[in-house]
Amino acid sequence: MLKLSDTMNQLTSWLKAKPKTALGIGLGVLLIALVILLPALRQSKPSQQGLLPPPSYNPIYQFSRPGQNQLQAPPPSDQTSIAVYQHSASSLDLQNFFNPMAQSLNFIEPPQEMVFNSVPHLVWKKGTSTLSLNLQTGQFYIKVSASEFSDSTPVIEPDALTIAKTWLADHRLMDQDTPHQTSYYQSHEGQLEPVADPALADTYQFSFFPTLNRLPLFSTNLDNAPIAISVTSAGNIFIVDYQLPALLYSTYLTNPGELKTTTYPLKTADQVSQDIQAGLPTVTLLKTGPRAYPTTATKVTSADYQHLNLGYQAQANQGMLLPVFQLTGTAQLETGNTAEITAYLPATP
């Protein structure tokens, strides 16, 4: 019987006699190993393609003394990376997406190119009714004139909610299961005023809170929802305020494979704490009571954040929906008052 030691000695002698053959075999084994291991190595760490731009939240309030802030709730330790979604759309792509919506609202004339605050828009008009599309962010706003309302039988709140959900779903703008809140308004001298009693309402406002990658989308406008739609008690859609990039989010709902997805690492708990101590969170909201907001000149002396939530900024930035941490808690103001505070911090280094 041939012993293992004899086999090894013969193999060694053969390799010494043919060094070129030995080198070729070694390179072949190395190449095979790389082919097998390379996919695993790629999956073992987040794929990065440069630094992300900072979220485009506008700071409404400022800190007077950074370093007086603290976080009571550390970031979740079970998630170390997050996907970033990106979608490029031309002005023509956006117009083609919105044309059926405009036609359903009886906007017959083609849209006009207009500029508001240096930002290009497409605007469809019919009388005083408008559909305004932000070409930079993909957000849009609709206001329908009362003269366009159809006479119909009054609807109760559940039916008005169905009208709102159906309209959004028909235009591929929202999942039907998206959670919502309802506010009640009454017309008074041409203005809508909030009422506490639903029986007095002649307009229902449904605020919807969609998700992306099972994470919340945070609105940029005070404490408004990313999607809000108002329906009159006669069943007419009155106002639509859509703060998401419409075509990007519609693509996510209907054909997510068309979106470019890149994975980035999340900030560590130490990095988040350091940013908070340095006063880096962008404060977008202070509330001293129901519908009571301090003036923008009000300075924050210290913030005590009790809650930290990971999600995405609702407004697109360079065609991307960026991950952010939402910080909420209480703040001490220079005026001596205490306020509820909402601030945002980029979730990636």
LINQUIBEL-V847479 format. One record per helix or strand of 3 or more residues. SS is the DSSP state (hx for helix, st for strand). FROM is the first residue (numbers start at 1). LEN is the number of residues. If there is no record, write none. Layout:
SS:FROM:LEN / SS:FROM:LEN
This chain:
hx:4:14 / hx:19:25 / st:61:3 / st:81:6 / hx:91:14 / st:112:5 / st:119:8 / st:129:6 / st:140:4 / hx:146:3 / hx:157:14 / st:180:9 / st:191:4 / hx:198:3 / st:203:6 / st:215:4 / st:227:6 / st:237:6 / hx:246:9 / hx:256:3 / st:260:6 / hx:269:9 / st:282:6 / st:299:15 / st:323:11 / st:338:9
